[in-house]
Amino acid sequence: MIQLCIIPLCAQEKVPFDLAASQTMKRIYQFFGNSENQLLLEKYPFDENFKADYLNNNEQAAQQKKYAYLWPFSGSFSAVNALMELPKQKKEYQKILDKKVLIGLHVYRDEKRLPIGYASYLNTAAASDRFYDDNIWLGIDFTDSYLYTKKDVYLTKAKEIWTFVKSGEDSLLGGGIYWCEQKKESKNTCSNAPASVFALKLFEATKDSVYFLEGKRLYHWTKEKLEDPTDGLYWDNMSLNRHVDKAKYSYNSGQMLQAAALLYRLTKEKQYLIDAQKLAEACYSYFFQDFLGQEFKLLKNSNLWFHAVMMRGFISLFEQDQNPKYITVFAKNLHYAWRNMRDEKGLFYADWTLKNRKEKKDLLDQCAFVEMYARLAKLSY
């Protein structure tokens, strides 16, 4: 057990990570929630001019949306899931999962197009694009919910999502899952690395070897097509004309790290552990930075949820090799964030350097902090 705790902004006594996670979750429902339904705002304060630049669809992005798109909303699923896995909070957060998160999530469920999947915006609005990676994150969460509670309804949902995900693969480029159902132009690390993790978790849940073989195959496909041989990190995507977008994001490499750690746990083949350890060090070298006044490496400014997903990989590796190096650095970053990166409402800024403190806060950023605090708290039990 690693003793991990944080120092609150205006007090000297230590506050456990589980309390930091639960307090931030309450702030999310206080400031991003509403009295009409179980949906959430994407930004607080509400920004009527907000455009979702991550959709790759200018027409849909330009439409004013009252509530969050699926991707940010799904962050609340991951956050509540992580809290639910804390022994003292299971009952409270399973109730929130069932009565809030999943009721809200149902409004994104698209039954008009087959196979059934979750659309990027509400099913009460005009039809929106469906992203395979959005659905994969949900599938991972449903599977995790099942593994922790053994409630069959969660596993049923996960299997349904897997059917949708599999519909996004064809033989072009030797396989691989597309990013977007409506724009089958590229096959991305963000839709293949987590698909590997999803499949391996489904194997753990069902013991059906089909899922294990799929998870292993997708891991090796992604490694072959999208790994940068110079540092072992992962590029973003390969288009159908074989052009590679060489942008590097922490969640992409983090999901390959988690897949490698899971494959090692399931097979005990040493090469997967070697892959995971090499990738962990590459992520540490690339996504963390020296920062004036800090004796530890600080996370680089990027999408905070990307970093939370990367942390899942580091935790999966720690569970296998018990090396606390990287987990300790994450803990120190979260000490720092709690002391320095919150506003008077208890919401987090997104800038680790503290140079650009914006009034508007993103739902996904707040959910990312909940998830990170909760996952570190679990290691302390």
C-alpha positions, 0 to 999 in steps of 0.5 A: 500500500502506498500512502498518498494524501494531499494538503488542502488550499487553506489548511495544514491538515492532510486530506485523503485523495478519496475526499478530494475526489468526492468533494470535486464530484459534488462541485461538478453536480453543483455547477454543471448540473441542472434541476431539469434532468440528469444531463450536464453543461459542457462549460461553467459558466454556460457559454452560448458561443461555445463550439466543439472543435473536436468533432471534425464537423463544422456544421454540428460544432457551430450549432448551439448546444445547451448540454455537453456532448457525449465525450465530456459527459462520458467523463462523469461516467469514468469519474463516478466509476472510479469513486464507486471502486472505493470500498467506503463509497461503493453504495453511494456512487453506484446509486449516482451511477444508476440514477444520474449518470446512466439516465443522462447517458441514455439520452445519447443512445441512438437506436435509429441507426444500426448497430445501436451506438451512442451519438455525439449529441442527444437523441432528441436533437438532429442526428449527430456523428457517432465516434467509435472512440466515444463508444469505446470509453463507454464500453470500458466503463460499463465493463469496469462497472460489471467487474466491480459489481457483477451486475449483468445489466452493465455487461450487457451494455458493454457487449452491445457497444462492442458490436458497434465498435466491431462494425467500425473495422474493415480490411483496409490498412490490414484492419484497424478501427476507424475514428468516426462512423460518418467519416471513415477516413482514418484509423486512429490510436484513440480508437484502437489502443482503447479497443484493445483495452476494452476487449481484454477487459471483456475477456476478464469479464466473460472468459470468452477467448474471442475477446482476448484474441481481439485485444491482442490483435488490436494491440499488435496492429496499433504497434505495427502501424502507429508506434514511433520507432525512435521513442516508442510513443504513439502517433495519432492516426493513419489515413487511408492513403497511409499518411501518418499524423505524427501528433502525440497525445498522452492518452494514446500512448497511455492506452497502449501502456495499459494494453501491454500491462493487461496482456502481461497480466493475462499471459505472463509473456515477458515481452509485454512487460518490457513493452509496458516499462519502456513505454512508461519511461517514454511517456514520463520523458515526453509528457512531464517537464521540469518546472521552476520551483518544483523538485518533481516533474510536472505534467505538461499542459495538454487535455487534462482528461488525456493525462487521466487516461494515461494514468490508467496505464501507469496504474496497470503497470504498477499493479504488475511490477510494483515500481512506485516511481511514476505513481509517486510523481502523479501523486505529487502533481495532484498535491500541487494541483489541489494547493494551486489549481483551484478557484474559489468555487473548488473548480480546477484550472487547466494550466499546470504552470498557473500562467493562464487561469481562465474563468470558464471551466470545462466539465471534462477537466473536472471529471479528469481530476475526480478520476485521478484522485479516486484512482490514487485513493484506491491504491491507498486502501 
